[in-house]
Amino acid sequence: MDAVFPTLDAPQDVVVGAGYRKGQNPMETLLVELCTVLGYCLNPAAHARLLQMPADDVDRFTRAVFEAEGLEEPYDKEEWRNVSTLVASHFARM
């Protein structure tokens, strides 16, 4: 099931995780959606680092996104839920 996230610049809801095109890097697609849908646009070094992370631990990846953004614990619960739900939807298809 695709995740639905409300965004500030979307009319109501945006459906993400609709699928990958042939030859498209699934992790790159995830990072692009984190930026365009949720506003987590990582600097090039963090982007490259997260591209290399294994898709096996949603919480670890979500924490890495927050740390790359310079956020510290305790993390906002709603933001954590939004990011981890998007990450989980992508990891489930990798």
N, CA, C and O atoms as a MOPAC input file, in Angstrom:
PM7 MOZYME 1SCF
protein

 N      0.84600 1    -1.18500 1     0.00000 1
 C      0.00000 1     0.00000 1     0.00000 1
 C      0.88500 1     1.24000 1     0.00000 1
 O      1.85100 1     1.31100 1     0.76000 1
 N      0.57000 1     2.20000 1    -0.83300 1
 C      1.34100 1     3.43600 1    -0.90100 1
 C      1.02300 1     4.32500 1     0.28700 1
 O     -0.09600 1     4.32600 1     0.79900 1
 N      2.01700 1     5.07500 1     0.71500 1
 C      1.84500 1     5.99900 1     1.83100 1
 C      1.27600 1     7.31500 1     1.31800 1
 O      1.55900 1     7.73300 1     0.19600 1
 N      0.47100 1     7.96000 1     2.15800 1
 C     -0.10500 1     9.25600 1     1.81200 1
 C      0.33600 1    10.24900 1     2.87500 1
 O      0.14700 1    10.02200 1     4.07000 1
 N      0.92800 1    11.35500 1     2.42600 1
 C      1.41100 1    12.38200 1     3.33500 1
 C      0.81900 1    13.72800 1     2.94900 1
 O      0.89100 1    14.11700 1     1.78300 1
 N      0.23100 1    14.45200 1     3.90600 1
 C     -0.18100 1    15.81400 1     3.59800 1
 C      1.05900 1    16.68400 1     3.46800 1
 O      2.02000 1    16.51300 1     4.21800 1
 N      1.04400 1    17.60100 1     2.53600 1
 C      2.16300 1    18.53300 1     2.38000 1
 C      1.62500 1    19.94100 1     2.27700 1
 O      0.44600 1    20.15200 1     1.99200 1
 N      2.49800 1    20.90200 1     2.51000 1
 C      2.07800 1    22.29400 1     2.46300 1
 C      1.69900 1    22.74200 1     1.05800 1
 O      0.77600 1    23.53900 1     0.88700 1
 N      2.41400 1    22.22700 1     0.03800 1
 C      2.15800 1    22.71700 1    -1.29900 1
 C      1.36900 1    21.74600 1    -2.16600 1
 O      1.25900 1    21.94300 1    -3.37600 1
 N      0.82900 1    20.71900 1    -1.56600 1
 C     -0.02800 1    19.79800 1    -2.31100 1
 C     -1.48000 1    20.18800 1    -2.06000 1
 O     -1.80900 1    20.68200 1    -0.98100 1
 N     -2.35600 1    19.97200 1    -3.04900 1
 C     -3.74700 1    20.34500 1    -2.88000 1
 C     -4.39000 1    19.71900 1    -1.64400 1
 O     -5.12300 1    20.40100 1    -0.92800 1
 N     -4.13800 1    18.45300 1    -1.38100 1
 C     -4.70800 1    17.78000 1    -0.22800 1
 C     -3.72400 1    16.73300 1     0.28000 1
 O     -3.10600 1    16.91200 1     1.32900 1
 N     -3.58200 1    15.65900 1    -0.45400 1
 C     -2.65200 1    14.59600 1    -0.09100 1
 C     -1.80900 1    14.23400 1    -1.30400 1
 O     -2.24200 1    14.38800 1    -2.44600 1
 N     -0.63200 1    13.76300 1    -1.05000 1
 C      0.26500 1    13.34100 1    -2.11600 1
 C      0.53300 1    11.85500 1    -1.93300 1
 O      0.94200 1    11.42800 1    -0.85300 1
 N      0.31100 1    11.07700 1    -2.95800 1
 C      0.62100 1     9.65800 1    -2.89100 1
 C      2.06100 1     9.47700 1    -3.33200 1
 O      2.44200 1     9.90500 1    -4.42100 1
 N      2.85000 1     8.84900 1    -2.49500 1
 C      4.25300 1     8.63200 1    -2.80700 1
 C      4.52600 1     7.14400 1    -2.91300 1
 O      3.69900 1     6.31800 1    -2.52700 1
 N      5.67000 1     6.82100 1    -3.42900 1
 C      6.05600 1     5.42700 1    -3.52600 1
 C      5.28800 1     4.67400 1    -4.57800 1
 O      5.01200 1     3.48500 1    -4.41400 1
 N      4.93400 1     5.34700 1    -5.66600 1
 C      4.12000 1     4.71700 1    -6.70500 1
 C      4.88400 1     3.66100 1    -7.47900 1
 O      4.26300 1     2.85200 1    -8.16800 1
 N      6.19100 1     3.63600 1    -7.39500 1
 C      6.97100 1     2.61800 1    -8.07500 1
 C      8.22800 1     3.19800 1    -8.68300 1
 O      8.45200 1     4.40800 1    -8.66600 1
 N      9.04100 1     2.30700 1    -9.22100 1
 C     10.31700 1     2.70400 1    -9.78900 1
 C     10.31100 1     2.42300 1   -11.28200 1
 O      9.67000 1     1.48300 1   -11.75200 1
 N     11.02900 1     3.24900 1   -12.01200 1
 C     11.21700 1     2.99800 1   -13.43800 1
 C     12.39800 1     2.05800 1   -13.61500 1
 O     13.27300 1     1.98000 1   -12.75200 1
 N     12.41900 1     1.36400 1   -14.70700 1
 C     13.51400 1     0.44300 1   -15.00000 1
 C     14.83800 1     1.20100 1   -14.97000 1
 O     14.97700 1     2.26600 1   -15.57100 1
 N     15.79800 1     0.63200 1   -14.26200 1
 C     17.11800 1     1.23700 1   -14.17100 1
 C     17.23800 1     2.32200 1   -13.11400 1
 O     18.33200 1     2.84400 1   -12.89600 1
 N     16.16100 1     2.67000 1   -12.46200 1
 C     16.17600 1     3.72300 1   -11.45200 1
 C     16.65300 1     3.14300 1   -10.11700 1
 O     16.22700 1     2.05500 1    -9.73000 1
 N     17.51900 1     3.85000 1    -9.42200 1
 C     18.01900 1     3.42700 1    -8.12100 1
 C     16.92800 1     3.65700 1    -7.06400 1
 O     16.54400 1     4.80000 1    -6.82000 1
 N     16.43000 1     2.59200 1    -6.44100 1
 C     15.36100 1     2.75000 1    -5.44600 1
 C     15.75900 1     3.64400 1    -4.27100 1
 O     14.92300 1     4.38500 1    -3.75200 1
 N     17.02700 1     3.58500 1    -3.84400 1
 C     17.45300 1     4.42000 1    -2.72700 1
 C     17.47700 1     5.89500 1    -3.13800 1
 O     17.13800 1     6.76900 1    -2.34000 1
 N     17.87600 1     6.16600 1    -4.37800 1
 C     17.85700 1     7.54300 1    -4.88600 1
 C     16.42500 1     8.07000 1    -4.91200 1
 O     16.17000 1     9.21800 1    -4.55000 1
 N     15.49700 1     7.22300 1    -5.34300 1
 C     14.08700 1     7.61300 1    -5.38100 1
 C     13.58500 1     7.95300 1    -3.98300 1
 O     12.85800 1     8.92900 1    -3.80200 1
 N     13.96900 1     7.15500 1    -3.00000 1
 C     13.59600 1     7.41600 1    -1.60800 1
 C     14.13100 1     8.77300 1    -1.16200 1
 O     13.39200 1     9.56800 1    -0.58300 1
 N     15.39500 1     9.04100 1    -1.42300 1
 C     15.98800 1    10.31000 1    -0.98900 1
 C     15.35200 1    11.50500 1    -1.69400 1
 O     15.18300 1    12.56400 1    -1.08900 1
 N     15.00200 1    11.34200 1    -2.95500 1
 C     14.31500 1    12.40900 1    -3.68300 1
 C     12.94300 1    12.66600 1    -3.05700 1
 O     12.55100 1    13.82000 1    -2.88200 1
 N     12.21500 1    11.60600 1    -2.72200 1
 C     10.89800 1    11.79700 1    -2.09700 1
 C     11.01800 1    12.39700 1    -0.70100 1
 O     10.18100 1    13.21100 1    -0.30900 1
 N     12.04000 1    12.01300 1     0.05400 1
 C     12.23500 1    12.63600 1     1.35900 1
 C     12.39400 1    14.14600 1     1.21200 1
 O     11.92100 1    14.90700 1     2.05700 1
 N     13.05400 1    14.57800 1     0.14900 1
 C     13.25500 1    16.00500 1    -0.10400 1
 C     11.98100 1    16.66600 1    -0.61600 1
 O     11.51700 1    17.65200 1    -0.04400 1
 N     11.41900 1    16.12600 1    -1.68800 1
 C     10.30800 1    16.80500 1    -2.35500 1
 C      8.98900 1    16.70100 1    -1.60000 1
 O      8.15000 1    17.59700 1    -1.69300 1
 N      8.80100 1    15.62800 1    -0.86200 1
 C      7.53200 1    15.42800 1    -0.16000 1
 C      7.59600 1    15.92600 1     1.28000 1
 O      6.66900 1    16.57500 1     1.76400 1
 N      8.70300 1    15.61500 1     1.96100 1
 C      8.77700 1    15.94500 1     3.38500 1
 C      9.75200 1    17.07000 1     3.72000 1
 O      9.79400 1    17.53100 1     4.86100 1
 N     10.53600 1    17.51800 1     2.74000 1
 C     11.42600 1    18.64800 1     2.97700 1
 C     12.77600 1    18.29600 1     3.56600 1
 O     13.50500 1    19.18700 1     4.00100 1
 N     13.13000 1    17.01000 1     3.59400 1
 C     14.43100 1    16.58400 1     4.09500 1
 C     15.40600 1    16.48700 1     2.92800 1
 O     15.66300 1    15.40200 1     2.40500 1
 N     15.94200 1    17.63400 1     2.53000 1
 C     16.86100 1    17.73200 1     1.39200 1
 C     18.28600 1    17.74700 1     1.93300 1
 O     18.73800 1    18.74600 1     2.49100 1
 N     18.98000 1    16.64100 1     1.76300 1
 C     20.28600 1    16.45200 1     2.36900 1
 C     21.38900 1    17.09600 1     1.54900 1
 O     21.27300 1    17.23700 1     0.33200 1
 N     22.45800 1    17.48500 1     2.22500 1
 C     23.62000 1    18.00700 1     1.50800 1
 C     24.24800 1    16.85400 1     0.72200 1
 O     23.98100 1    15.69000 1     1.02100 1
 N     25.07300 1    17.16000 1    -0.27100 1
 C     25.62400 1    16.10400 1    -1.14100 1
 C     26.37000 1    14.99600 1    -0.39900 1
 O     26.24600 1    13.82700 1    -0.76600 1
 N     27.14000 1    15.33700 1     0.63300 1
 C     27.89100 1    14.31700 1     1.37100 1
 C     26.95000 1    13.36800 1     2.11400 1
 O     27.14300 1    12.15200 1     2.08400 1
 N     25.93900 1    13.91900 1     2.77500 1
 C     24.96900 1    13.08400 1     3.49400 1
 C     24.15200 1    12.25200 1     2.50800 1
 O     23.86700 1    11.08200 1     2.76000 1
 N     23.78100 1    12.86000 1     1.39200 1
 C     23.03100 1    12.15400 1     0.34900 1
 C     23.82300 1    10.92700 1    -0.12200 1
 O     23.27700 1     9.82800 1    -0.21300 1
 N     25.10000 1    11.12200 1    -0.41600 1
 C     25.95400 1    10.02400 1    -0.87600 1
 C     26.10100 1     8.95100 1     0.20300 1
 O     26.11000 1     7.75900 1    -0.10300 1
 N     26.21400 1     9.36800 1     1.45000 1
 C     26.35600 1     8.42300 1     2.56300 1
 C     25.09800 1     7.56900 1     2.71600 1
 O     25.19000 1     6.35200 1     2.88100 1
 N     23.91800 1     8.20400 1     2.66000 1
 C     22.68000 1     7.46000 1     2.81500 1
 C     22.39400 1     6.55000 1     1.62600 1
 O     21.75000 1     5.51200 1     1.78000 1
 N     22.86700 1     6.93200 1     0.44500 1
 C     22.71200 1     6.05900 1    -0.72600 1
 C     23.38000 1     4.70600 1    -0.49500 1
 O     22.94100 1     3.69600 1    -1.04400 1
 N     24.43200 1     4.68000 1     0.30800 1
 C     25.19400 1     3.46100 1     0.55500 1
 C     24.66700 1     2.63500 1     1.72800 1
 O     25.13700 1     1.52000 1     1.95300 1
 N     23.70400 1     3.16300 1     2.47200 1
 C     23.18300 1     2.42200 1     3.62300 1
 C     22.33400 1     1.24300 1     3.15500 1
 O     21.64500 1     1.33200 1     2.13900 1
 N     22.38700 1     0.14200 1     3.89800 1
 C     21.53300 1    -0.99000 1     3.55200 1
 C     20.06600 1    -0.67800 1     3.86300 1
 O     19.75600 1     0.08300 1     4.78000 1
 N     19.18700 1    -1.27800 1     3.08700 1
 C     17.74300 1    -1.07000 1     3.27000 1
 C     17.19000 1    -2.15800 1     4.17500 1
 O     16.28700 1    -2.90200 1     3.79100 1
 N     17.74300 1    -2.24400 1     5.39300 1
 C     17.32500 1    -3.33200 1     6.27800 1
 C     16.85000 1    -2.88100 1     7.65500 1
 O     16.40500 1    -3.71000 1     8.44900 1
 N     16.93600 1    -1.58800 1     7.95500 1
 C     16.56200 1    -1.10700 1     9.28300 1
 C     15.94700 1     0.28900 1     9.15200 1
 O     16.66100 1     1.28000 1     9.00000 1
 N     14.62100 1     0.35100 1     9.21100 1
 C     13.89000 1     1.61600 1     9.02800 1
 C     14.29200 1     2.63800 1    10.08100 1
 O     14.53600 1     3.79900 1     9.75300 1
 N     14.36400 1     2.22200 1    11.33500 1
 C     14.70200 1     3.16300 1    12.40100 1
 C     16.11600 1     3.71500 1    12.24200 1
 O     16.33700 1     4.91000 1    12.43400 1
 N     17.06500 1     2.86400 1    11.89800 1
 C     18.44800 1     3.32300 1    11.71900 1
 C     18.54100 1     4.31600 1    10.56300 1
 O     19.23600 1     5.32700 1    10.66600 1
 N     17.84400 1     4.03100 1     9.46100 1
 C     17.86900 1     4.93200 1     8.31400 1
 C     17.17800 1     6.25100 1     8.66300 1
 O     17.67700 1     7.32200 1     8.31800 1
 N     16.04500 1     6.18000 1     9.33900 1
 C     15.32000 1     7.39600 1     9.74600 1
 C     16.20200 1     8.25000 1    10.65600 1
 O     16.26500 1     9.46900 1    10.49700 1
 N     16.87200 1     7.61800 1    11.59400 1
 C     17.78100 1     8.34700 1    12.49700 1
 C     18.90700 1     9.00000 1    11.69900 1
 O     19.29500 1    10.13200 1    11.99000 1
 N     19.43100 1     8.30100 1    10.70500 1
 C     20.50100 1     8.85200 1     9.86500 1
 C     20.01900 1    10.08800 1     9.10000 1
 O     20.77200 1    11.04700 1     8.93200 1
 N     18.76900 1    10.06500 1     8.63900 1
 C     18.19500 1    11.23200 1     7.95300 1
 C     18.12800 1    12.41200 1     8.91600 1
 O     18.53600 1    13.52200 1     8.57400 1
 N     17.61300 1    12.16900 1    10.11900 1
 C     17.49100 1    13.24300 1    11.10400 1
 C     18.86500 1    13.79800 1    11.48300 1
 O     19.04100 1    15.01200 1    11.58400 1
 N     19.82900 1    12.91200 1    11.69000 1
 C     21.18000 1    13.36300 1    12.03700 1
 C     21.80300 1    14.16300 1    10.89900 1
 O     22.49200 1    15.15300 1    11.14500 1
 N     21.57000 1    13.74700 1     9.66200 1
 C     22.09700 1    14.47500 1     8.50400 1
 C     21.49600 1    15.87200 1     8.40400 1
 O     22.12600 1    16.79100 1     7.88100 1
 N     20.27900 1    16.02400 1     8.90600 1
 C     19.62300 1    17.32900 1     8.92600 1
 C     20.04600 1    18.16600 1    10.13400 1
 O     19.62100 1    19.31200 1    10.27800 1
 N     20.88000 1    17.59300 1    10.99600 1
 C     21.34200 1    18.32800 1    12.17800 1
 C     20.35400 1    18.31100 1    13.33000 1
 O     20.47700 1    19.10800 1    14.25900 1
 N     19.38000 1    17.42000 1    13.28400 1
 C     18.38400 1    17.32500 1    14.35200 1
 C     18.91000 1    16.44100 1    15.47400 1
 O     19.67900 1    15.51000 1    15.23400 1
 N     18.49700 1    16.73400 1    16.68200 1
 C     18.93200 1    15.97400 1    17.84200 1
 C     17.72800 1    15.37900 1    18.55500 1
 O     16.61400 1    15.89400 1    18.46200 1
 N     17.97400 1    14.28500 1    19.26900 1
 C     16.91200 1    13.67000 1    20.06200 1
 C     16.54300 1    14.59100 1    21.20100 1
 O     17.40700 1    15.33000 1    21.67100 1
 N     15.31400 1    14.58700 1    21.66900 1
 C     14.20900 1    13.75400 1    21.18700 1
 C     13.63800 1    14.32100 1    19.88200 1
 O     13.44200 1    15.52800 1    19.74200 1
 N     13.37900 1    13.42200 1    18.94200 1
 C     12.83200 1    13.82100 1    17.65300 1
 C     11.32900 1    14.04500 1    17.76800 1
 O     10.64700 1    13.39900 1    18.56300 1
 N     10.83100 1    14.96600 1    16.96400 1
 C      9.40500 1    15.22200 1    16.89600 1
 C      8.69300 1    13.93200 1    16.46300 1
 O      9.04600 1    13.34800 1    15.43800 1
 N      7.71100 1    13.49400 1    17.22400 1
 C      7.05400 1    12.21100 1    16.96500 1
 C      6.34000 1    12.17200 1    15.62300 1
 O      6.37900 1    11.15200 1    14.93500 1
 N      5.69700 1    13.24900 1    15.24700 1
 C      4.99500 1    13.28200 1    13.96000 1
 C      5.98300 1    13.24400 1    12.79500 1
 O      5.75900 1    12.55300 1    11.80100 1
 N      7.06900 1    13.98900 1    12.92900 1
 C      8.09900 1    13.97700 1    11.87500 1
 C      8.73500 1    12.59200 1    11.77200 1
 O      8.97300 1    12.09500 1    10.67100 1
 N      9.01100 1    11.97400 1    12.91800 1
 C      9.57500 1    10.62100 1    12.91100 1
 C      8.61900 1     9.66600 1    12.18800 1
 O      9.04400 1     8.86600 1    11.35500 1
 N      7.33300 1     9.75700 1    12.51400 1
 C      6.33700 1     8.88800 1    11.88300 1
 C      6.29700 1     9.12600 1    10.38200 1
 O      6.26300 1     8.16600 1     9.61200 1
 N      6.30200 1    10.37400 1     9.95000 1
 C      6.24400 1    10.67900 1     8.52300 1
 C      7.45100 1    10.11500 1     7.77500 1
 O      7.30500 1     9.47700 1     6.73200 1
 N      8.63600 1    10.35600 1     8.31700 1
 C      9.84800 1     9.88200 1     7.64700 1
 C      9.91300 1     8.35600 1     7.68300 1
 O     10.17200 1     7.72700 1     6.65700 1
 N      9.68500 1     7.76300 1     8.83200 1
 C      9.81500 1     6.30300 1     8.93600 1
 C      8.76300 1     5.58000 1     8.10900 1
 O      9.03300 1     4.49200 1     7.59900 1
 N      7.58300 1     6.14500 1     7.96200 1
 C      6.54500 1     5.52500 1     7.12100 1
 C      6.97400 1     5.55100 1     5.65500 1
 O      6.80700 1     4.56300 1     4.94000 1
 N      7.52000 1     6.67000 1     5.21300 1
 C      7.99500 1     6.76500 1     3.83300 1
 C      9.16000 1     5.79900 1     3.60100 1
 O      9.20400 1     5.10400 1     2.58600 1
 N     10.08900 1     5.76000 1     4.53600 1
 C     11.23900 1     4.86200 1     4.42600 1
 C     10.75400 1     3.40900 1     4.37900 1
 O     11.19600 1     2.63300 1     3.53200 1
 N      9.85300 1     3.04800 1     5.27900 1
 C      9.34100 1     1.66800 1     5.32600 1
 C      8.64800 1     1.28000 1     4.02700 1
 O      8.79600 1     0.15100 1     3.56000 1
 N      7.89600 1     2.20200 1     3.44100 1
 C      7.19100 1     1.88600 1     2.18500 1
 C      8.18800 1     1.61700 1     1.06800 1
 O      7.94800 1     0.75800 1     0.21900 1
 N      9.29000 1     2.33200 1     1.05700 1
 C     10.32400 1     2.10000 1     0.04500 1
 C     11.10700 1     0.81300 1     0.33000 1
 O     11.35000 1     0.01400 1    -0.57400 1
 N     11.49500 1     0.62300 1     1.58300 1
 C     12.27100 1    -0.56500 1     1.93400 1
 C     11.49200 1    -1.83200 1     1.63600 1
 O     12.08900 1    -2.84300 1     1.26600 1
 N     10.19400 1    -1.80600 1     1.78400 1
 C      9.36100 1    -2.98900 1     1.54300 1
 C      9.41000 1    -3.42000 1     0.07200 1
 O      9.15200 1    -4.58200 1    -0.24300 1
 N      9.74000 1    -2.49000 1    -0.82400 1
 C      9.77500 1    -2.79000 1    -2.26000 1
 C     11.18700 1    -2.96600 1    -2.79900 1
 O     11.36500 1    -3.17000 1    -4.00000 1
 N     12.18100 1    -2.89200 1    -1.94200 1
 C     13.57800 1    -3.04500 1    -2.41000 1
 C     13.99300 1    -4.50500 1    -2.32300 1
 O     15.12500 1    -4.84700 1    -2.66700 1

